[in-house]
Amino acid sequence: MNEEFELEELAPWVLGFVTLIGGGLRLLLLGTKGMWLDETFSVWLANQSVVEMLQWTVKIDQHPPLYYYLLHYWIALVGDTPYYARLLSVLFGTGTIPMIYLIGKRLSGVMVGLVAAVFLALSPFNIYYAQETRMYTLLTFNTAVAIYALVRLLTDSRAVSPIGSQFRDYLHAWRTSGPVEPDSEEGFSYKITSPRTGLRAWIYRHRWSPIQTIETDLAWVAFVVFSAATLLSHNTAVLFPLATNIFVLGLILFPRKQESDSPPAFQAPTLGNWVKAQIGIFLLWSPWIFAFIKQASGVYQRFWIPEPTWDAVIHVLASFLNPSMSYLEGGQVTGMWILYALVLGLGLVHFRKKWSPFLLLATLFAIPFLGELLVSIRRPIFYDRTLIWTTIPLFLVLAAGVAQLKFRPLMFLALGSLVTFNLFSIGDYYRFYQKEDWSTAAGYVALFAEKDDLVLFNSNFVEIPFDYYFKTYENLYGTQVEKQGIPLDLFDSGILEPTMTESDIPELISLLHGHSRVWLVYSHNSYTDPMELIPQTLASQRTLTRQRNFYGGQVQLYETP
């Protein structure tokens, strides 16, 4: 008991240290790697006006607007360089670390919360996406807050009271009760004399109750708001309310009888309160519902994600635990899988007396995982980054497994081993992982470009990352070239990444008239030009005089002989 009390006292300091380490790793070398296609698209979209941003999001994107909206004001404040554009993701990723601690502490104690915070802080997968100008850490943060609010409600007996009743009582007490008066007006007193007029007098005339008197209603508000924010962070997050509804409705409709006299781990809210909360979530999300349907229909018609295989599923699981597992061989990877399996098994043992917390975590992990696989039968959408928020329940079960090792040296040995594996993987990411090198592509064209050159893009989408770096040369040196996507230009047509076909060849040839020098920025061609019709056509009309490979594509210059 004394040991638990000491840990409780030290927990805020340990959590602060872990959060600083996690934040530092997310900041490390933040601006050194190039901005790849999707990142520059985020910046380009956020640089539009709010109205134009929403229009383009519905027309050519597959994501909700919340992240772009936040990024719009963020880059207006700090700028859109790689470092500052990515910093927003760093902040959300770092903020998730204390949130997973709060979830673990509420579910199963301080030790589980601290170990889960360590896992998240040193997760290579989460660090990688915290260094991207994309919405994935925002998605994880919003989900974490919603999960904490849900756990808070499921462990609070007052959650059965009607939603808003605490707010009403709080306001009633605030309006009707007066300030505390001194016991005696005689003699010296440290009490400050109440002001007679003004705002301070108005505030003083009302007694403020402790925040604990409304914490249940605040938890309901947080659950509703951040569940809706989760839905507005990524379209696949519709699987989050599905998972929470499956668990909570099961808890309401099929309450588990306790075999012992101990109270249940979770207490189900009333069905009326739960329905009200779901209505609130839907109302906050509903302005986006028609755009969601349009985006979903566009994904159904054509999307680039390949069909999932068992190898892909194993790869996703390995990425969540330690991305280096996908590249290890033989006994090393087998040993790591065995270690993680043992820790997960200990997590089951940890929850053996109260299964409902484990069932909640299992539901939050399994439903989105299986949901994406089921949808992928019709149209593949199974993708590791869209499931990033499921690392929260995964790390909590792993943390429970480590906490189950009551012998402290053994606990530190297990945690130290897993942390060491992660640190090696993080080091590999910093040293070896490359992103698309659009700076080289733009710089090469700018170096040899002449006035009125034509620059063609086989994927009209890649004009955006090219322009992100090329605009510097345009501003500094007045470089003037004409740019055009093939077979359709993105900004003229509003059609994202159309496929080049033989019927588009005459239009391409007509574009060459009046241009003796034509550049081709060739990237992502397996999706947009699988038969390589564009370079073949250019080679039949011009002579290839320059060529430069860069990580992510190739730059070619064709000139009239």
C-alpha positions in Angstrom: 0.0 0.0 0.0 2.9 2.4 0.9 4.5 1.6 -2.4 1.3 2.4 -4.3 1.0 5.7 -2.4 4.6 6.6 -3.3 3.9 5.8 -7.0 0.8 7.9 -6.9 2.8 10.8 -5.6 5.6 10.4 -8.2 3.3 9.8 -11.1 2.8 13.4 -12.3 6.6 13.9 -12.3 7.2 10.6 -14.2 4.4 11.4 -16.6 5.9 14.9 -17.3 9.3 13.4 -17.9 7.9 10.7 -20.3 5.8 13.4 -22.1 8.9 15.5 -22.6 10.9 12.6 -24.0 8.0 11.7 -26.3 7.7 15.3 -27.4 11.4 15.6 -27.9 11.5 12.5 -30.1 8.7 13.9 -32.2 10.5 17.2 -32.6 13.9 15.7 -33.4 15.0 16.4 -37.0 11.4 17.5 -37.7 12.3 19.7 -40.7 15.1 17.7 -42.3 13.1 15.2 -44.3 11.4 16.4 -47.5 7.7 17.1 -47.7 6.1 14.3 -49.7 3.0 14.5 -51.8 0.2 14.2 -49.2 1.9 16.6 -46.9 2.2 19.3 -49.5 -1.4 18.7 -50.4 -2.4 19.4 -46.8 -0.4 22.7 -46.9 -1.8 23.7 -50.3 -5.4 23.0 -49.2 -4.9 24.9 -45.9 -3.5 27.9 -47.8 -6.9 28.3 -49.6 -9.7 30.4 -48.1 -12.0 28.5 -45.9 -14.7 28.3 -48.5 -12.4 27.2 -51.3 -10.8 24.7 -48.9 -14.1 23.1 -48.2 -15.0 23.0 -51.9 -11.7 21.3 -52.9 -12.0 18.9 -50.0 -15.3 17.7 -51.2 -14.3 17.6 -54.8 -10.9 15.9 -54.8 -10.1 14.6 -51.3 -11.3 11.7 -49.2 -11.0 13.2 -45.7 -13.1 15.5 -43.5 -12.1 19.1 -43.1 -11.3 19.5 -39.4 -7.5 19.0 -39.7 -7.3 21.3 -42.8 -9.3 23.9 -41.0 -7.0 23.9 -38.0 -3.9 23.8 -40.3 -5.3 26.8 -42.2 -5.1 29.0 -39.1 -1.9 27.4 -37.8 0.2 28.1 -40.9 -1.3 31.6 -41.1 0.2 32.1 -37.6 3.6 30.4 -37.9 4.2 29.7 -41.6 4.2 26.7 -43.9 7.8 25.6 -43.8 8.3 21.8 -43.2 9.2 22.3 -39.6 6.3 24.6 -38.7 3.7 22.8 -40.8 4.5 19.5 -39.1 4.7 21.1 -35.6 0.9 21.0 -35.3 1.0 17.2 -35.6 3.7 17.1 -33.0 1.6 19.0 -30.6 -1.4 16.6 -31.0 0.9 13.6 -30.8 2.6 14.8 -27.6 -0.8 15.7 -26.1 -2.0 12.2 -26.5 0.7 10.8 -24.1 -0.9 12.2 -20.9 -4.3 11.2 -22.3 -3.4 7.5 -22.5 -2.0 7.8 -19.0 -5.4 9.1 -17.7 -7.2 6.3 -19.5 -4.9 3.6 -18.0 -5.1 5.1 -14.6 -8.8 5.2 -14.6 -9.1 1.7 -16.0 -6.6 -0.1 -13.9 -4.3 2.1 -11.8 -1.3 4.4 -12.0 1.2 1.8 -13.1 -0.8 0.8 -16.2 -1.3 4.4 -17.1 2.5 5.2 -16.8 3.6 2.1 -18.8 1.0 2.9 -21.5 2.4 6.4 -21.7 5.9 5.0 -22.1 4.7 2.8 -24.9 3.0 5.6 -26.7 5.8 8.1 -26.2 8.4 5.7 -27.7 6.1 4.2 -30.4 8.0 4.4 -33.7 4.7 4.2 -35.6 3.2 7.2 -33.7 6.4 9.2 -33.9 6.5 8.8 -37.6 3.0 10.1 -38.1 3.6 12.9 -35.6 6.2 14.1 -38.1 3.8 14.3 -41.0 1.6 17.2 -42.0 -1.5 15.0 -42.0 -4.5 14.4 -39.7 -3.4 11.1 -38.0 -2.2 12.5 -34.7 -5.3 14.7 -34.5 -7.4 11.6 -35.1 -5.5 9.8 -32.3 -5.8 12.7 -29.9 -9.5 13.2 -30.4 -10.1 9.5 -30.0 -8.0 9.4 -26.8 -10.0 12.2 -25.2 -13.3 10.5 -26.2 -12.2 7.2 -24.8 -11.1 8.8 -21.5 -14.5 10.6 -21.2 -16.2 7.2 -21.9 -14.2 5.4 -19.3 -14.8 8.3 -16.9 -18.6 7.8 -17.4 -18.5 4.0 -17.1 -16.7 4.3 -13.8 -19.0 7.0 -12.3 -22.2 6.0 -10.6 -23.6 9.5 -11.3 -23.6 8.8 -15.0 -27.2 7.4 -14.6 -28.5 10.8 -13.7 -30.1 12.7 -16.6 -27.5 14.6 -18.7 -27.5 18.3 -17.7 -28.8 17.8 -14.2 -25.4 18.7 -12.6 -25.3 21.8 -14.7 -28.8 22.8 -13.6 -27.9 22.3 -9.9 -24.7 24.1 -10.3 -26.3 27.2 -11.9 -29.1 27.1 -9.3 -26.6 27.1 -6.5 -24.6 29.8 -8.2 -27.6 32.1 -8.6 -29.2 31.6 -5.1 -26.2 31.4 -2.7 -24.4 34.5 -1.5 -20.7 35.0 -0.7 -19.2 33.7 2.5 -19.2 36.5 5.1 -16.6 36.9 7.8 -17.5 35.3 11.2 -17.0 38.6 12.9 -16.6 42.2 11.9 -14.5 43.0 14.9 -10.7 42.8 15.0 -8.2 42.2 12.3 -9.1 39.8 9.5 -7.2 38.5 6.5 -10.4 38.4 4.4 -10.6 40.9 1.6 -13.4 43.3 1.8 -16.0 42.6 -0.9 -16.2 45.2 -3.7 -19.4 47.1 -3.8 -19.7 47.7 -7.6 -18.5 46.5 -11.0 -17.8 43.1 -12.4 -15.8 42.0 -9.4 -18.7 42.7 -7.2 -21.0 40.7 -9.5 -18.7 37.8 -9.4 -18.2 38.0 -5.6 -22.0 38.0 -5.0 -22.1 34.4 -6.3 -20.6 31.3 -4.7 -18.6 29.0 -7.0 -19.1 25.4 -6.3 -16.2 22.9 -6.8 -15.7 21.7 -10.4 -16.3 18.1 -9.1 -20.0 18.8 -8.8 -20.3 19.0 -12.6 -17.6 16.6 -13.7 -20.0 13.9 -14.9 -21.8 16.3 -17.2 -18.5 17.6 -18.4 -17.5 14.1 -19.2 -20.7 13.7 -21.3 -19.9 16.9 -23.1 -16.3 15.8 -23.8 -17.4 12.4 -25.0 -19.9 14.0 -27.4 -17.6 16.8 -28.7 -14.5 14.7 -29.2 -16.4 11.7 -30.7 -17.7 14.2 -33.3 -14.2 15.6 -33.7 -12.9 12.1 -34.3 -15.5 11.6 -37.1 -14.4 15.0 -38.5 -10.8 13.9 -38.4 -11.0 10.9 -40.7 -13.9 9.2 -42.6 -12.9 5.7 -41.5 -13.4 6.9 -37.9 -17.1 6.0 -38.3 -15.9 2.7 -36.9 -15.2 4.4 -33.6 -18.9 5.2 -32.6 -19.7 1.7 -34.0 -17.3 0.1 -31.5 -18.5 2.2 -28.6 -22.1 1.5 -29.3 -21.5 -2.2 -29.6 -19.8 -2.2 -26.2 -22.0 0.2 -24.3 -25.3 -1.2 -25.6 -24.1 -4.7 -24.8 -23.3 -3.4 -21.3 -26.8 -1.9 -21.0 -28.8 -4.7 -22.5 -26.8 -7.6 -21.1 -25.4 -6.6 -17.7 -22.8 -9.1 -16.5 -23.6 -10.6 -13.1 -20.8 -10.5 -10.6 -19.8 -13.8 -9.2 -18.3 -12.1 -6.1 -19.4 -9.3 -3.8 -17.0 -6.9 -5.5 -18.7 -4.1 -7.4 -18.6 -4.2 -11.2 -15.7 -2.5 -13.0 -18.1 -0.6 -15.2 -21.6 0.7 -14.6 -23.7 1.1 -17.6 -25.3 4.5 -18.3 -29.0 4.7 -18.8 -30.2 4.0 -22.3 -31.8 7.5 -22.4 -28.5 9.2 -21.6 -26.7 7.1 -24.2 -29.2 7.8 -26.9 -29.0 11.6 -26.1 -25.2 11.4 -26.4 -25.4 9.7 -29.8 -27.9 12.2 -31.0 -25.5 15.0 -30.0 -22.6 13.3 -31.8 -24.7 12.9 -34.9 -25.9 16.5 -34.9 -22.3 17.8 -34.6 -21.2 15.6 -37.5 -24.3 16.0 -39.6 -23.2 19.1 -41.6 -20.6 16.8 -43.2 -22.8 13.8 -43.9 -23.6 14.6 -47.5 -20.0 15.4 -48.3 -19.1 12.1 -46.6 -21.5 10.2 -48.8 -20.0 11.9 -51.9 -16.4 11.1 -50.8 -17.3 7.5 -50.0 -18.9 7.0 -53.4 -15.8 8.4 -55.0 -13.6 5.9 -53.1 -16.0 3.1 -54.0 -15.6 3.9 -57.7 -11.8 4.1 -57.8 -9.1 4.0 -55.1 -5.5 3.2 -55.1 -5.2 1.0 -51.9 -4.5 -2.7 -52.9 -6.6 -5.5 -51.6 -5.5 -6.7 -48.1 -3.7 -10.0 -47.7 -2.8 -11.9 -44.6 0.8 -10.6 -45.0 -0.6 -7.0 -45.1 -2.6 -7.7 -41.8 0.6 -9.1 -40.1 2.5 -6.1 -41.4 0.0 -3.7 -39.9 0.2 -5.4 -36.5 4.0 -5.4 -36.7 4.0 -1.7 -37.6 1.9 -0.9 -34.5 4.2 -2.9 -32.2 7.6 -2.2 -33.8 8.0 -1.4 -37.5 11.5 -3.0 -37.6 9.8 -6.4 -37.1 8.8 -6.3 -40.8 12.5 -6.3 -41.8 14.0 -8.7 -39.3 14.7 -12.3 -40.2 14.5 -15.7 -38.6 14.9 -16.0 -34.8 14.9 -12.3 -34.1 11.5 -11.6 -35.4 10.1 -14.8 -33.9 11.6 -13.8 -30.5 9.9 -10.4 -30.7 6.5 -11.9 -31.6 6.8 -14.3 -28.7 7.7 -11.5 -26.3 4.8 -9.4 -27.3 2.5 -12.4 -27.2 3.6 -13.2 -23.6 3.0 -9.6 -22.6 -0.4 -9.6 -24.2 -1.2 -12.8 -22.4 -0.2 -11.3 -19.1 -2.6 -8.4 -20.0 -5.4 -10.9 -20.1 -4.4 -12.3 -16.7 -4.4 -8.7 -15.4 -8.0 -8.2 -16.3 -9.2 -11.8 -15.3 -11.2 -10.6 -12.3 -12.9 -7.7 -14.1 -13.3 -8.5 -17.8 -15.3 -5.4 -18.8 -12.3 -3.1 -19.1 -10.5 -5.7 -21.3 -13.7 -6.2 -23.4 -13.9 -2.4 -23.9 -10.2 -2.3 -25.1 -10.7 -5.4 -27.3 -13.8 -3.9 -28.9 -12.1 -0.6 -29.6 -9.2 -2.5 -31.3 -11.1 -5.3 -33.1 -14.2 -3.6 -34.5 -12.3 -1.0 -36.6 -9.7 -3.6 -37.6 -12.3 -6.1 -38.8 -14.6 -3.3 -40.1 -11.9 -2.1 -42.6 -11.2 -5.7 -43.6 -14.9 -6.3 -44.3 -15.4 -3.1 -46.3 -12.2 -4.1 -48.2 -14.1 -7.1 -49.7 -16.0 -4.5 -51.8 -13.5 -1.7 -52.0 -10.0 -1.9 -50.3 -9.6 0.7 -47.5 -7.5 -1.4 -45.1 -4.5 0.9 -44.2 -2.3 1.1 -41.2 -2.4 4.9 -40.7 -6.2 5.0 -40.7 -6.1 2.6 -37.8 -3.5 4.5 -35.8 -5.9 5.3 -33.0 -6.3 1.6 -32.3 -2.8 1.6 -30.8 -4.4 3.2 -27.7 -6.3 0.1 -26.6 -3.4 -2.1 -27.8 -0.8 -0.2 -25.7 -3.1 -0.3 -22.7 -3.4 -4.1 -22.8 0.4 -4.3 -23.2 0.8 -2.0 -20.3 -1.5 -4.1 -18.2 0.6 -7.1 -19.1 3.8 -5.4 -17.9 2.1 -4.2 -14.7 1.0 -7.8 -14.0 4.7 -8.6 -13.3 4.6 -7.9 -9.6 8.3 -8.5 -9.2 9.7 -5.1 -10.0 13.0 -6.2 -11.5 11.2 -8.5 -13.9 8.8 -5.7 -14.7 11.6 -3.3 -15.5 13.4 -6.0 -17.5 10.3 -6.6 -19.7 9.6 -2.9 -20.2 13.3 -2.1 -20.8 13.5 -4.8 -23.5 10.4 -3.5 -25.3 11.6 0.1 -25.0 15.1 -0.8 -26.3 13.6 -2.5 -29.4 11.6 0.7 -30.0 14.6 2.9 -29.6 16.5 0.9 -32.2 13.5 1.2 -34.6 13.3 5.0 -33.9 17.0 5.3 -34.7 16.5 3.5 -38.0 13.7 5.8 -38.9 15.8 8.9 -38.3 18.8 7.5 -40.2 17.4 5.6 -43.1 13.8 6.4 -43.8 13.3 8.6 -46.9 10.4 10.7 -48.1 9.8 11.8 -51.7 12.5 14.3 -52.6 10.5 17.0 -54.4 13.1 19.6 -53.5 15.6 17.9 -55.9 13.0 17.7 -58.7 12.0 21.3 -58.4 15.7 22.4 -58.1 16.8 20.5 -61.1 14.1 22.0 -63.3 14.8 25.5 -62.0 18.5 25.1 -62.7 18.1 24.3 -66.4 14.7 25.9 -67.1 14.2 28.6 -69.8 11.5 31.0 -70.3 8.2 29.5 -71.6 9.3 25.9 -71.0 6.4 23.5 -70.7 6.4 21.3 -67.6 4.1 18.2 -67.7 3.0 16.1 -64.8 1.8 12.5 -65.5 -0.1 12.6 -62.2 -1.8 16.0 -62.0 -1.6 15.6 -58.2 2.2 15.9 -58.1 2.1 19.4 -59.4 1.3 20.4 -55.8 4.5 19.0 -54.2 6.6 20.3 -57.1 5.1 23.8 -56.7 5.7 23.7 -53.0 9.5 23.8 -53.7 9.4 25.5 -57.1 7.7 28.6 -55.9 10.9 29.6 -54.1 12.8 29.8 -57.4 9.9 31.6 -59.1 9.9 34.2 -56.3 13.7 34.6 -56.1 14.7 34.3 -59.7 11.6 35.0 -61.7 11.6 31.6 -63.3 8.7 31.4 -65.7 7.4 28.1 -67.0 4.0 26.7 -68.1 2.7 23.8 -66.0 0.1 21.2 -67.1 -1.2 18.0 -65.8 -1.7 15.1 -68.2 -4.2 13.9 -69.3 -6.2 16.5 -67.4 -5.0 19.4 -65.3 -6.1 19.3 -61.7 -6.9 23.0 -61.4 -8.8 23.2 -64.6 -10.8 19.9 -64.4 -11.1 19.3 -60.7 -10.5 15.6 -61.4 -7.8 14.0 -59.3 -5.2 11.6 -60.9 -7.0 10.5 -64.1 -5.5 7.5 -65.9 -3.7 8.2 -69.2 -5.2 6.2 -72.1 -4.4 6.0 -75.8 -7.3 8.3 -76.6 -5.5 11.1 -74.7 -2.4 10.9 -76.9 -3.7 13.4 -79.6 -4.4 16.0 -76.9 -0.9 15.5 -75.5 0.7 16.0 -78.9 -1.3 19.2 -79.4 0.0 20.6 -76.1 3.6 20.3 -77.5 3.0 22.8 -80.3 4.8 26.1 -79.6 7.2 24.5 -77.1 10.6 23.5 -78.2 11.5 22.3 -74.7 9.2 20.1 -72.6 9.9 18.8 -69.1 8.2 15.7 -67.8 7.9 15.2 -64.0 7.1 11.5 -63.8 5.9 10.0 -60.5 3.2 7.7 -59.3 2.9 6.3 -62.8 1.8 2.8 -61.8 -1.5 4.4 -60.9 -1.9 7.2 -63.5 0.2 5.9 -66.5 0.6 2.2 -66.1 1.4 1.7 -69.9 4.0 4.6 -69.8 2.2 6.3 -72.7 3.4 9.8 -71.8 7.2 9.2 -72.1 6.7 7.1 -75.2 4.7 9.9 -76.9 7.2 12.6 -75.9 10.1 10.4 -77.2 8.3 10.1 -80.5 7.9 13.9 -80.8 11.1 15.2 -79.2 14.6 14.1 -78.2 15.4 13.2 -74.6 18.4 15.5 -73.6 18.4 15.5 -69.8 17.2 13.1 -67.1 17.5 13.1 -63.3 16.2 10.5 -60.9 15.0 11.6 -57.5 13.5 9.6 -54.6 9.9 9.3 -55.7 10.2 9.8 -59.5 12.1 11.1 -62.4 12.6 14.4 -64.3 13.1 14.3 -68.1 13.8 17.1 -70.6 12.7 16.7 -74.2 13.9 19.1 -76.8 13.3 19.7 -80.5 16.3 18.3 -82.5 
